Amino acid sequence: MSNLHKLVTTYFKGVDEEDFDLILGTLHEDCVFSVETHSVRLKGHAEIAGMFARLWADHATVLHNQFHFVEADNGRDIAVRFQVTNTHHDGTLVHKSNCNFFTVEQGRFSSVRVYMSGENTLKNEPGQPPSGG
């Protein structure tokens, strides 16, 4: 397993286990996090932390699995296709098929670009309605 692959795996472990400290260890302080399919753009740990807090508050659990990795030859870029299962507090399940593109600088992600099927579960601000597309 490459270092990029390990970094992505650590990131998703943090997301699924609601461990923001673990996620922070994978992100540069000024990381740009975007949900390209829903016009969300966040920069820095504070904005990204708020997004994850909302994701975890809105769901009983989130689970990412069935990963397929593609690494660029430059040693800095990795793409991953995966499945997501979000469990709402009422027990209903939402299944998604997503792709993320990560760029690494100095051992941590400088950018994370998300392409998400279905409704936006990574909301930009509290109370933001899910966006279409």
N, C-alpha and C positions, 0 to 999 in steps of 0.2 A: 504494500500500500504506500503510495507516494505521500509526501508532506502535504500537498494540496488536498488530496483525498482525505487524509486524517483531519485537516483543518475543517473541511466541510462536514465531516462526520461529527466532529466535536460541536460545531455550530448547531446542527440539527438535534443532537443530544440535549443541548441546553434549551432549545425551543420546546422539545417534547417533555422535558423534566421541569419546565418553568424555572430554569436556573439562569438568571440574567448575568450573574458573575461569570459563568462559563461562556455565555455568548460574548460578553465584553472582552474576554481573553482572545477572541477571534477577530475583533473589529478594531481598526484604527480609531483614535478619538474623533477624527473628522471624517469618518466613513460616510459615504453617500449611499443611502438605501432607497431604492425606488421600486414601486410596483407599476411597471410600465403599462400594464393593461388597465390600470385604474387611475392614472395621473397622480400618483402619490410620490412625493420626493421629500425625504428626510435627510438631515445632515447632523452627524454627531451623536454621541452616546445618549444625551438627554432626550432628544426627539425620538430616537430609536427605542429607548427604554419605555417611553410613553406608549408607543405603538404595541410593544409586546405586552405591557400591562393591560391594555385594552383587549388584545387577543385572548389572553388568559382569563380575564374577567368575563368575557362573552361566551366562553366555552368551558365545559366540564373537563375535557381533555382535547389535546391535539396530538396527532401521530403522523409522522412522515416515514415512509418506507418504500421498498421496491426501487431503490436508487440505481440509476445508470449514469456513469461518469464519462465525460469526454474532456481530456486535458489538451491544452494547446502546447505546441512545441516550445513556446517562449518561457515556460516554467512559471508564469504569473497568472494565467487564466484557466479557469475550469468551469465547465457547464455540467449541470446535473438535472436529469429528468426523474421525477418521483411521483408517488401517490400520497395524498393527504386524506386523513379521516378526521374530521372535526366532530366532536360529540357535544351537542347543545345541552344545556342544563336540564331540559325536559327529556333527555335521552335520545332525541332524534340524531341521526347521523347524516353528515354531508360528506360526500366523496369528491375529490378533485384530482386532476392531473395537472401538475405544474412543472415549470422549468425555471431554474435560477442560474444566473451567470455571475461568477465571482471573479474579482481581480485582486491579486495579492501584492502588497508592497511591504517589505521588511517583515515578512512572516505573519502579517495580519491582513484582513480584507480592507481594501480602500474603497471598494464599491461592491454592492450586491444589487443585482437587477432581477426582479421577480416578474415572471409571466404566469398568470394565475387564471385557471378556468373558473367560471361561475362568479358568485358575488364576492365582493372585496371583504375579506376577513382581516386585512391589515389596514385598519382605518387610520386616516391621517390625524383626526382630532376626536375628542370625546363627543359622542352623540352624532357623529357623521353618519348619514344613512349609507347603506351599501350602494356602491356605484355599479352601473351596468357595464357590460362589455367585457 
